[in-house]
Amino acid sequence: MRITVNTPGGNIGRTLTQNLLDAGADVTIISRSPEKVGDLVGRGARLVQGSIDEQAVLDEALKGADALFWLTPPAGRPDYHEWAVTTARQAAATAKRQGVSRVVLLSSVGAQSGPGTGPVGVMLAIEQLFAEHVPHTVSLRAGFFMENFFRSLDTLASDGVIYQPSPANKPFPLVATRDIAAVAAQELLDGSSTGHRIRGVQGPADLSYEQAAAILTEALGRPVKYVQVSVDQARQGMRGAGLPDFLIETFSEMYQAIVDGRMDSAEPRTAETTTPTSLALFAREALAPALAQARA
């Protein structure tokens, strides 16, 4: 099985590549920074150096591939929406031309709502582009990442508080990125599903921020409180942190979509969508060491 991974340097892409190599797959990775993926190359991954929006890079990386894992990088440029969709269209067309038969792509809860959901607003179009070009596609509509709690390290360290615009008592799916990588590896290696499919990846349980704060209190051994702020207050906080205007606006749009319910999961929770890593385990293994370092 020859599999191309377009984002081997991130949390999901790196763990996925390791999982695929462990399984004996023939893996090609795309990276602009060879020094960041040297360990993966050392384990046998073939590196194609360059950017995922370069045609020559896509041609080389998808040559002879059976399957592609596609993750749209986080919003990082003012023209993000146009760039993300254009790049996905280019990749999908290249995959079709190169005879790639299967794509597993990372999508998100809320993707069904389309534009108006911040960075998630590109995902529906990207799902559709790959489905139009590749015979078998699986869109992984993942829940909110547990790793997002790292964004609250400063306030957790200083006063034990998480500030977000989300309603305090509204449950939402929380998932560890390592579980997303495991599901992606399963879908890529199994290869038994046909056609176009959407699969939720939702963690072990839906949790509200109030429930999450209680779990974190016990797991971290110190009080954690959740405080809901308005979208405008979140916007002011991002501006105070020095984020550029385009990021402030795209995240504010996503926060408003969460409040309005447009970021709710469209996929029912089932045994297939449920993944094992609990928030308590994640907090003990990953959040606690990071918090200790932030407080040092």
PETADA-V543478 format. One record per pair of residues at least 12 apart in sequence whose ideal C-beta (glycine too) atoms are under 7 Angstrom apart, sorted by the first residue. I is the first residue (numbers start at 1). J is the second residue. Records with the same first field share a line. If there is no record, write none. Layout:
I = J  J
This chain:
1 = 25  26  66  67  189
2 = 26  64  65  66
3 = 20  25  27  65  66  67  69  188
4 = 28  61  62  65  68
5 = 17  27  29  69
6 = 30  52  69  70  71
7 = 71  73
8 = 29  31  37  40
9 = 31  33  36  37
10 = 71
11 = 147  177
12 = 71  106  177  180  181
13 = 71
15 = 177  178  181
16 = 69  181  184  185
17 = 29  40  45
19 = 181  182  185
20 = 185  188
21 = 43  44  45
23 = 185  189
25 = 189
27 = 45
28 = 45  46  48  61  65
29 = 45  47
30 = 48  50  52  57  61
31 = 47  49
32 = 49  50  51
34 = 47  49
48 = 60  61
52 = 87  91
53 = 87  90
55 = 90
58 = 90  91  94
59 = 94
62 = 94  95  98  100
63 = 98
65 = 98  100
66 = 100  101  102
67 = 100  102  103  188
68 = 95  100  103
69 = 104  184  188
70 = 91  103  105  130
71 = 106
72 = 84  88  122  126
74 = 119
75 = 119  247  250
78 = 246
80 = 119  250
81 = 121  122
84 = 122  126
85 = 122  125  126
88 = 126  129
89 = 129
92 = 129  130  133  134
93 = 133
95 = 133  134
96 = 133  134
100 = 134
101 = 134  135  136
102 = 134  136  191
103 = 130  134  137
104 = 138  140  184  187  188
105 = 126  127  130  137  139  140
106 = 140  142  180
107 = 123  127  139  140  141
108 = 120  123  141  142
109 = 141  142  143  173  263  265
110 = 257  262  263
111 = 123  124  127  141
112 = 124  266
113 = 257  262
116 = 253  257  262
117 = 253  254  257  262  263
118 = 250  251  253  254  257
119 = 250  254
120 = 254  263
127 = 139
131 = 196
136 = 193  194  195
137 = 196
138 = 187  193  197  199
139 = 198
140 = 180  183  184  199  201
141 = 198  200  201  267
142 = 175  180  201
143 = 172  173  174  175  201  202  203  265
144 = 172  173  174
145 = 175  177
146 = 174  175  176  279  282
147 = 177
149 = 287
150 = 290
153 = 290  291  294
154 = 294
156 = 224  291
157 = 291  294  295
160 = 222  223  224  225
161 = 225  227
162 = 209  213  224  226
163 = 227  229
164 = 209  228  229
165 = 228  229  230  231  234  255  258  259
166 = 209  228  258
167 = 228  259
168 = 208  209  210  226  228
169 = 208  210
170 = 208
171 = 206  207  208
172 = 206
173 = 202  203  206  265
174 = 203  207  212  279
175 = 201  202  203  275
176 = 203  277  282
178 = 277
179 = 201  203  275  276  277
180 = 201
183 = 201  275
198 = 267
199 = 272  273
200 = 265  267  273
201 = 273  275
202 = 265  269  273  274  275
203 = 275
204 = 274  275  276  278
207 = 279
209 = 226
210 = 226
212 = 279
213 = 225  226
215 = 279  280  283
216 = 283
219 = 280  283  284
220 = 283  287  288  291
231 = 252  255  256  259
234 = 252  255
235 = 248  252
238 = 251
